[in-house]
Amino acid sequence: MLSKTMKEALNGQVLMEAQSSQAYLAMGSWAEIQPGLKGVTQFFFKHSEEERSHMLKLIHFINERGGFAVIPALEQPVLTFVSLKQAFEKLYEHELKVSESINNLVEIALAEKDYATHNFLQWYVMEQMEEERLARECNDKLELIGDDKSGLYLFDRDIMTMENE
C-alpha cells in the first residue's frame, strides 16, 4: 500500500512523464517542418512514445499498489526553436530535471521504508542514466558540428543508431 506522500509524489512523476512526452512530441513536429531532419524527427517522435510508456508504467504501478493514478492536465509545451542545437539543449535540461525528480522519489521511498516502490524505481534510475547519456552525446556531437551542413546531414542520418552505442 502506498502512503499518501508516496502516492502524491508518484502522481507528480506521472505529470512529469506526460510533460516529457508532450515536449518531445512538439520537438518532433517542429523538426518535421525543418528541411532535411527526417532522422531527428523520428528520434523526437520515438522519444515522445517512450515517455508516454514511462507514464503508463507509473500509472499501472500506482493503481496496483492501492493508489489512484491521476491523469494530469498539461501546459502547452514550447513549439519552436531557434536551432536544432537549442532543441537538444532543452532536451538535455529536461532529462536532468526528470533525473532529479526520480532521485527525489527514491529518497521518499527509502525514508518511508517502501522497498517495493524503491525496487520499482530502480528501472527509472537506470533509464535516466541512459537518457542523460544520450542527450549529452547528441549535444556534444552538435557542438562539434557547429554550422557544418555536411556534419548536420550525418548527425540526422545517424541519430537513430546513437542509442545503441
N, C-alpha and C positions, 0 to 999 in steps of 0.2 A: 504494500500500500504506500502510495506517495504522500509525503507530508504536504501541507498547504504551500509551504515555501518552495519545495521542490517542484510541485505541480505548476506554480506560477512562473518559476524560473524556466522550466521546460517549455511552457507556453510562450514565453518570451523568445526562446530559441526557435520555436515554430515560426514566429513572426520574422525573425532574422533570416531564416532559410527561405521563407516566402519572398522577402525583400531581395535576397540574393538572386533568386530565380527571376524576378521581375527586372532587376538591374541588368542581368546578363541577357535577358530577352530584348531589352531596349538597346543594349550594345549590339546585339546581333542584327536588329532591324536597322540601326544606323550603319553598320558595316555593310549590310546588303545593298545599300544605295551608293556606296563608295565604289569607284571603279577599281576592278581587279582584286577585290578582297574576298573571294569565294571561300577560301580556306579559313580565314578569320571569321567570316560569317558562320560557317559550320561549327567552328570552335565555340563561339559565344552561344549559339543555339543549343549545342550539346551540353554546355555547362549550365545553361538555364534548366534543362531537363534533369541534370544531376542534382541541382539544388532542390528542385521540386521533389525528387525521390528522397533526399535527406529530410525534407519537411514531412513527407508521408511516413517515413520510418519513425520519426518523433511522435507523430500523431498516434500511430498504432501503439507505440510503447506507453504513452500517457494513458490511453484508454484501457490497455491491457492491465495496467498497474492500478486500476481503480480511480483514475482521474477522469477529467473531461478535457479533451483537446479542443481548444477554441480556434476557430478559423478566423484569422485577423483581417481587418480592412487594411489595405495597402495605400501608401502615398505614391504619387506619380514619381517614377524614377527619372534620373537625368536622361534626356533623349538625344542630345547631340554632344559631340566632342570636337575640339579644335584640331585634333590629330589622333592617329592610331596610338601614338605614344601616350597621349593623355588618357585614352580609354584604358590602356593596360596599366597605367599608374593607378587609376581609380580601382581597377580590378584588384591589384595588389593591396591597396589600402583597405579595401573591403574585406579581403581574406584575412588580414591582420585583425580586424575588428571581430570577425567570426571566431578566430582562434582565441581571442581574449574572452569572448562570451562562453565558449566551450570550456575554457580553463576555469571560469567562474562557476560553471555548473559542476565541474569535477570537485571544486573546493566545497561547494554546498553539500554534495553527496558524501564526501569524506567527513565533513563536520557533523552530518546527521547520521553517520554510520549506515548509510543507504548503499550497501555494497552491490546490490542488483543494478541500481542506476549507475553507480560508478563503473561497473563492468560494461554496461551498455554504452556508456560514454567513451570508452576506450577506442571504439571504432571511429568515433568522430575526432578524437585526438590524432589518431594516425592519418585519417583522411585530411585533416587540416595541415598536417606536416607536408603531405603531398601537394595540396592546393597552394600552399605558400611557396614551395619549391618551384612549381610550375609557373606561377605568376612572376616570381623573381627571375627565373630563366628567360621568360618572354621579355621582361623589361630589360634584362641585360643584353639580349640579342638586339632589341630595338635601339638601345643606346649605342651599340657597336655599329649598327647600320646607319644611324643618323639620317641624312637625307638621300642616301643612295637608293635609287629606284630599283636597281637590279637586286640589291640586298633585300628590299621590301618584297620583291617578287618571290625570292627564295623563302623568306620568312612565311609568306602567305601559303606557299606550296607545301612547306614542311611542318606547319604548326600542328596539324592533326597527328603527327608522329612524335611530337615532343613529349607527350605524356608517357611514352614507353621508354624514354631514355633513362 
